[in-house]
Amino acid sequence: MQKIAFLLLTLSILLGCENPREEKDKILFIVSNQHTYGNTNLNTANHFSEIVLAYDVFKKRGYKVDFVSPKGGAIPIGYIKTSDSIQKKYLYDTDFMNLLKTTLKPEVINPEDYKAVYYVGGGAAMFGVPENKTIQAITMSIYNNNGIVSAVCHGTAGIVNLKTDDGNYLVNGKKVNGFPDKFEKKSADYYKTFPFSIEQAINTNGGFFTSSEKGWDGFYQVDERLITGQDPSASASVSREVIKALKSKL
């Protein structure tokens, strides 16, 4: 009888301690459905390395990642480098690629399920996401629940319009990073389709845009619960800083 009681107690403990992160510690990746630069025929996409380098960090640390896009469903991916082992790994991972084919619609997202958001870059990030009111509301709900807002490269476009309950921009008074104007090809056709300059929008809305002079050196900026990276090279660092910030609140 004692053995049975011990086994029952052990089983109840194991069931009660089943990995809580599967239910609680989730990160929401925000991506775009845009296939072209504006209304042109110039192809654009979500930056694959900015997705997988961050995803890999979160997954290895036990976090679950969901993807949301303005329209839901499949998203375009680009800027793929198969010589990179992590990119190649996920490019041939059927389960992972299915996540990018079946992204969630904003309307089905419950903000209370997530600890942080991560805005993915790539040219597609300039379209559809920054002006989406439902995605803005989701992000601010997570932030107001003591969550983290993060972005990398052109993904920072998604945070420029976010406002706090007092009507101020989220970036107001904060140091913010993203893809700088000095690295944009302003005379190129793709740039002429951009609805705004990320750098100028951050500064106009009261933020302090900071950047690395060199670029592609992993530069990122942490200002309280707002974490932003300059370009793809900062993707893994941004995700690690998100985890560090989440742990500091435990």
Backbone torsions as a table, in degrees:
resi	resn	phi	psi	omega
1	MET	NA	-38.1	179.9
2	GLN	-64.6	-38.4	179.2
3	LYS	-64.3	-41.6	179.6
4	ILE	-63.9	-43.4	179.6
5	ALA	-62.9	-39.9	179.1
6	PHE	-64.4	-42.5	-180.0
7	LEU	-64.3	-41.4	178.5
8	LEU	-64.2	-40.4	179.1
9	LEU	-65.1	-43.6	179.4
10	THR	-61.6	-43.5	180.0
11	LEU	-62.5	-42.1	-179.4
12	SER	-65.2	-36.5	178.4
13	ILE	-66.7	-44.0	-179.8
14	LEU	-62.8	-42.8	179.2
15	LEU	-66.1	-36.9	-179.2
16	GLY	-72.3	-24.7	-177.1
17	CYS	-103.5	13.4	179.5
18	GLU	-55.9	136.1	-172.2
19	ASN	-32.2	102.2	-176.7
20	PRO	-68.7	-20.9	-176.8
21	ARG	-66.3	-25.8	178.1
22	GLU	-62.6	-26.8	-177.9
23	GLU	-102.2	-32.8	-168.3
24	LYS	-109.4	-43.9	-171.6
25	ASP	-93.5	86.7	-177.7
26	LYS	-118.7	145.8	178.1
27	ILE	-116.2	137.4	179.9
28	LEU	-104.7	114.9	175.4
29	PHE	-88.4	128.4	-179.5
30	ILE	-105.2	120.7	-175.8
31	VAL	-127.9	172.6	-175.0
32	SER	-116.4	150.8	175.6
33	ASN	-92.0	-2.3	-172.0
34	GLN	-68.3	129.8	-179.9
35	HIS	-101.0	-19.0	-176.8
36	THR	-132.1	160.5	173.4
37	TYR	-75.9	107.3	-178.2
38	GLY	59.6	-135.8	-179.8
39	ASN	-97.9	16.0	-179.1
40	THR	-84.7	-177.4	175.0
41	ASN	-98.3	9.0	179.7
42	LEU	-78.0	121.2	-177.5
43	ASN	-72.1	142.2	172.5
44	THR	-139.4	177.5	-175.1
45	ALA	-167.0	174.2	168.4
46	ASN	-81.6	141.9	-175.4
47	HIS	-76.2	114.0	-173.0
48	PHE	-61.2	-42.8	-178.0
49	SER	-66.4	-34.1	178.6
50	GLU	-67.4	-25.8	174.2
51	ILE	-76.1	-57.8	-168.0
52	VAL	-75.2	-32.6	179.8
53	LEU	-65.7	-38.9	177.0
54	ALA	-74.1	-43.9	-179.8
55	TYR	-56.7	-42.8	-178.1
56	ASP	-61.2	-41.4	178.9
57	VAL	-63.8	-48.2	-178.4
58	PHE	-64.0	-43.1	-177.8
59	LYS	-62.4	-44.1	-178.4
60	LYS	-66.7	-23.4	178.6
61	ARG	-94.0	7.7	173.0
62	GLY	91.4	8.1	179.5
63	TYR	-87.7	149.4	174.9
64	LYS	-99.4	139.1	-177.8
65	VAL	-117.8	130.7	170.7
66	ASP	-112.6	153.7	178.7
67	PHE	-115.6	134.7	176.1
68	VAL	-129.1	142.5	177.2
69	SER	-136.2	161.0	-176.9
70	PRO	-54.9	-36.9	-177.3
71	LYS	-107.0	-10.4	-173.8
72	GLY	74.4	174.3	177.5
73	GLY	80.1	-157.2	-174.1
74	ALA	-68.8	145.7	176.3
75	ILE	-124.2	151.6	176.6
76	PRO	-79.0	139.6	175.0
77	ILE	-122.1	148.8	-179.0
78	GLY	-156.6	-169.6	-179.0
79	TYR	58.7	35.7	-174.5
80	ILE	-83.1	134.8	177.5
81	LYS	-125.3	101.3	-176.6
82	THR	-73.0	-11.8	175.9
83	SER	-73.2	-15.3	176.0
84	ASP	-83.9	123.8	-173.4
85	SER	-62.2	-37.3	-179.0
86	ILE	-70.9	-42.1	177.5
87	GLN	-62.3	-44.3	-179.4
88	LYS	-62.8	-40.8	-180.0
89	LYS	-56.8	-48.4	-176.2
90	TYR	-79.7	-27.1	178.4
91	LEU	-62.3	-30.6	-180.0
92	TYR	-105.2	16.0	176.0
93	ASP	-96.6	103.7	-174.4
94	THR	-58.6	-43.6	-178.8
95	ASP	-62.4	-42.6	179.9
96	PHE	-66.6	-46.1	-178.2
97	MET	-63.4	-29.3	176.2
98	ASN	-66.0	-29.8	176.3
99	LEU	-62.7	-36.4	-179.9
100	LEU	-77.4	-17.1	177.2
101	LYS	-90.4	-13.3	-175.1
102	THR	-132.6	44.8	179.7
103	THR	-61.4	153.4	-176.5
104	LEU	-81.3	154.0	172.3
105	LYS	-84.3	147.9	-179.4
106	PRO	-55.9	-33.0	-174.7
107	GLU	-66.0	-19.3	-178.2
108	VAL	-98.3	-0.7	-177.5
109	ILE	-82.3	131.7	172.1
110	ASN	-104.3	107.4	-176.3
111	PRO	-55.4	-27.9	-178.0
112	GLU	-66.3	-14.0	-179.3
113	ASP	-81.3	-8.6	-169.6
114	TYR	-121.7	145.8	178.4
115	LYS	-95.3	-22.2	-175.8
116	ALA	-160.3	158.7	171.2
117	VAL	-118.4	152.4	179.9
118	TYR	-137.3	111.7	179.8
119	TYR	-86.0	119.3	-179.9
120	VAL	-83.2	144.8	179.4
121	GLY	-95.1	-155.6	-168.0
122	GLY	102.0	156.8	-177.8
123	GLY	-56.1	-30.6	-179.4
124	ALA	-60.4	-27.4	-176.3
125	ALA	-63.9	-18.7	-179.2
126	MET	-76.7	-11.6	-172.6
127	PHE	-126.7	133.0	174.4
128	GLY	89.0	-37.8	-177.2
129	VAL	-85.3	-52.3	-173.0
130	PRO	-56.4	-33.7	-175.7
131	GLU	-95.7	-0.2	-175.9
132	ASN	-77.1	111.5	-174.5
133	LYS	-66.9	-35.3	-179.3
134	THR	-67.9	-42.4	177.5
135	ILE	-65.1	-39.5	176.4
136	GLN	-58.6	-44.3	-178.5
137	ALA	-65.3	-38.7	178.5
138	ILE	-62.1	-48.9	-178.2
139	THR	-60.4	-46.0	-177.7
140	MET	-70.3	-29.6	175.8
141	SER	-65.8	-42.1	177.2
142	ILE	-64.9	-43.3	-179.9
143	TYR	-63.1	-43.8	-178.6
144	ASN	-68.9	-16.1	176.6
145	ASN	-96.0	29.3	177.7
146	ASN	70.0	24.7	179.0
147	GLY	-89.4	179.3	-176.5
148	ILE	-109.6	138.7	172.2
149	VAL	-110.9	125.2	180.0
150	SER	-135.4	157.6	-179.9
151	ALA	-158.7	158.0	177.2
152	VAL	-137.5	139.9	174.2
153	CYS	56.9	-128.1	179.7
154	HIS	-70.5	-9.0	175.1
155	GLY	-62.7	-22.4	178.0
156	THR	-61.5	-20.5	176.2
157	ALA	-57.1	-29.7	-177.3
158	GLY	-71.9	-15.0	-176.8
159	ILE	-103.7	-7.1	-172.7
160	VAL	-65.2	-27.7	-176.9
161	ASN	-98.3	1.3	-178.1
162	LEU	-69.5	136.4	-179.9
163	LYS	-127.0	146.1	176.4
164	THR	-83.1	173.5	-177.3
165	ASP	-61.9	-24.7	-179.7
166	ASP	-85.7	4.7	175.9
167	GLY	90.9	-4.7	178.0
168	ASN	-83.8	154.3	175.4
169	TYR	-69.5	143.6	179.6
170	LEU	-57.7	-35.2	-176.8
171	VAL	-78.4	-9.6	-176.0
172	ASN	-57.6	122.2	178.1
173	GLY	79.5	4.7	-177.0
174	LYS	-112.3	151.4	173.2
175	LYS	-81.8	126.9	-173.9
176	VAL	-132.4	145.5	-178.7
177	ASN	-124.5	159.3	178.2
178	GLY	177.6	-167.9	-178.9
179	PHE	-75.5	119.6	-173.2
180	PRO	-76.6	155.6	177.2
181	ASP	-58.8	-35.0	-174.1
182	LYS	-65.4	-18.4	178.2
183	PHE	-100.6	-2.5	175.6
184	GLU	-81.3	147.1	174.2
185	LYS	-93.4	87.9	-169.9
186	LYS	-66.4	-19.6	178.7
187	SER	-88.5	-7.4	-177.6
188	ALA	-77.2	152.5	-178.7
189	ASP	-61.5	-35.4	-177.7
190	TYR	-62.6	-41.5	-175.3
191	TYR	-68.5	-31.2	-179.2
192	LYS	-65.8	-16.0	178.3
193	THR	-88.3	-13.1	-177.0
194	PHE	-62.9	133.5	179.8
195	PRO	-70.4	-20.3	179.7
196	PHE	-166.4	166.1	172.4
197	SER	-91.0	126.8	179.7
198	ILE	-58.5	-48.4	-177.2
199	GLU	-59.7	-47.2	-178.6
200	GLN	-67.3	-38.6	-179.9
201	ALA	-64.3	-41.0	178.3
202	ILE	-60.9	-48.3	-179.0
203	ASN	-65.9	-40.2	179.3
204	THR	-62.7	-35.7	-177.7
205	ASN	-89.4	17.0	171.6
206	GLY	94.0	1.4	178.8
207	GLY	-85.9	171.9	176.8
208	PHE	-118.1	99.8	-177.0
209	PHE	-73.7	124.5	178.6
210	THR	-118.9	152.6	-180.0
211	SER	-157.9	165.0	175.8
212	SER	-90.0	135.6	178.6
213	GLU	-66.7	-35.4	-176.0
214	LYS	-77.3	-47.4	-177.5
215	GLY	80.4	154.5	178.8
216	TRP	55.0	37.6	-179.5
217	ASP	-125.0	21.9	175.9
218	GLY	77.6	16.7	-174.9
219	PHE	-66.7	134.8	175.6
220	TYR	-145.9	167.5	-177.7
221	GLN	-134.1	131.7	176.2
222	VAL	-116.5	122.3	173.9
223	ASP	-132.9	96.6	-175.7
224	GLU	56.3	-118.5	-176.2
225	ARG	-99.0	21.2	174.6
226	LEU	-117.1	118.8	-174.0
227	ILE	-127.4	122.1	-174.3
228	THR	-135.3	145.9	-179.3
229	GLY	-122.5	152.0	-171.5
230	GLN	-77.1	-41.1	-174.8
231	ASP	-156.1	-177.6	-175.7
232	PRO	-52.7	-30.7	-177.9
233	SER	-64.9	-14.4	-179.1
234	ALA	-98.1	-0.9	-173.2
235	SER	-57.5	-50.7	-178.8
236	ALA	-66.2	-39.0	-179.5
237	SER	-64.4	-41.4	178.9
238	VAL	-61.0	-45.0	-179.6
239	SER	-65.2	-37.2	177.3
240	ARG	-66.2	-37.3	178.0
241	GLU	-68.3	-33.6	175.9
242	VAL	-62.1	-46.7	179.1
243	ILE	-61.6	-43.1	178.7
244	LYS	-60.6	-41.8	180.0
245	ALA	-66.7	-39.1	178.7
246	LEU	-64.9	-41.5	179.7
247	LYS	-67.1	-32.7	-178.6
248	SER	-69.4	-17.6	-179.4
249	LYS	-92.6	-6.2	-178.1
250	LEU	-69.7	NA	NA
